[in-house]
């Protein structure tokens, strides 16, 4: 698993994008999900070691199957993906966006 696109925003922050589309369950999809979950965790570990000054990490997770991992776990206030960040440091969430393309567009519009 790696970043699919690296660019800069208007604030000269380096933006790392990972794009994932998984619509159904299955062996390959479960392996992709495991890799994505690990990537989120190790990105948080990278921040812990090197900092994230002027960096943002965007994980676009489209598809019905992935939405179960983006939305909060029943009875909790965090998603499975955000839990991976919290394992390292909940304060690192500010460096991440994890969600669908539609939510990302809304997020970008609300930032301005």
C-alpha positions in Angstrom: 0.0 0.0 0.0 1.3 3.5 -0.8 0.1 7.0 -1.6 -1.5 7.5 -5.0 -1.0 11.2 -5.3 1.2 13.7 -3.5 0.7 17.4 -4.0 0.4 20.8 -2.3 -2.5 22.9 -1.2 -2.9 26.7 -1.1 -1.2 26.8 2.3 1.9 25.0 0.9 1.1 22.0 2.9 2.1 18.7 1.4 -0.9 16.5 0.9 -0.6 12.7 0.6 -3.6 11.0 -1.0 -4.5 7.3 -0.8 -7.5 6.2 -2.9 -9.3 3.0 -2.1 -12.6 1.7 -3.6 -14.0 -1.6 -2.2 -17.6 -2.3 -2.8 -18.0 -5.9 -1.6 -16.5 -8.3 0.9 -14.1 -11.1 -0.1 -10.6 -12.4 0.3 -8.8 -9.7 -1.8 -10.9 -7.0 -0.4 -10.1 -8.1 3.2 -6.4 -8.1 2.4 -6.7 -4.6 0.9 -8.6 -3.5 4.0 -5.8 -4.9 6.3 -3.2 -3.1 4.3 -5.1 0.2 4.5 -5.6 -0.2 8.2 -1.9 -0.8 8.7 -1.0 2.1 6.5 -3.1 4.5 8.6 -1.5 3.1 11.8 2.1 3.4 10.4 1.4 6.9 9.0 0.5 7.9 12.6 3.8 6.3 13.8 5.6 8.3 11.1 4.1 11.5 12.5 5.2 10.4 16.0 8.8 9.9 14.8 9.2 12.8 12.3 6.4 15.2 13.0 3.8 16.4 10.5 4.6 20.1 10.1 3.0 21.3 6.8 1.7 17.7 6.0 -1.8 16.3 5.7 -2.8 12.7 5.0 -6.0 12.0 3.0 -7.5 8.5 2.7 -10.4 8.5 0.3 -12.3 5.3 1.1 -15.2 4.8 -1.3 -17.5 1.8 -1.6 -20.2 0.4 0.6 -17.9 -2.1 2.3 -15.4 0.6 3.4 -18.1 2.8 4.8 -18.5 0.3 7.7 -14.9 1.2 8.6 -15.2 5.0 8.2 -18.3 5.5 10.3 -18.0 5.1 14.1 -18.2 1.6 15.6 -21.5 1.0 17.2 -21.4 2.2 20.9 -18.2 4.2 20.3 -17.3 7.6 19.0 -14.5 6.5 16.7 -14.3 4.5 13.5 -12.1 1.5 13.0 -9.7 3.7 10.9 -9.6 6.5 13.5 -8.9 3.9 16.2 -5.6 3.1 14.4 -4.5 6.8 14.8 -5.7 6.8 18.4 -3.5 3.8 19.2 -0.5 6.1 18.6 -1.9 9.5 19.6 -5.5 10.8 19.3 -4.0 14.3 18.7 -2.7 13.2 15.4 -6.3 13.0 13.9 -5.9 16.7 12.9 -3.4 15.6 10.2 -5.8 13.1 8.7 -8.9 13.0 6.5 -10.5 9.6 6.2 -13.8 9.3 4.3 -15.6 9.2 1.0 -15.0 11.4 -2.0 -18.3 13.1 -1.3 -17.3 13.8 2.3 -13.9 15.1 1.2 -15.4 17.6 -1.2 -17.7 18.8 1.6 -14.6 19.0 4.0 -12.7 21.1 1.5 -15.6 23.4 0.9 -16.1 23.9 4.7 -12.4 24.7 5.2 -12.6 27.8 3.0 
